[in-house]
Amino acid sequence: MSISVPGALARNSLALAAEFAAALLMRGSQPHWLPIMLALVALVSGLPHGTEAGFVHRIVLALGAVAIALSAAQGLDAPDPLLWQALTGALALTQTVSLTRLSRRAAV
């Protein structure tokens, strides 16, 4: 099967943009983390629409997006952010590969 490049690009771009926005909103001493994380989970779990992704895969993607946003927010506020940046990069790479693999499969 061939990959749907526009689908993969759109899914990955939307996920990364939402995670970056959530990380920016989570900065500071008293962030309103619950509505931000709920919105992020709702958005990212809907990204694989039109693919064979089941409930478990959607939830894993959504929880991965929450982990990316939290580690990126910690990295933005940390005095020595190298560990947080590496963790964020590894999580984002895993999510990108997963969303790209989902875009390879056609919906049945």
Secondary structure, DSSP 8 states (H G I E B T S, - for coil): ----HHHHHHHHHHHHHHHHHHHHHT-SSS--HHHHHHHHHHHHHHTTTTSS--HHHHHHHHHHHHHHHHHHHHHHH-SSTHHHHHHHHHHHHHHHHHHHHHHHS---
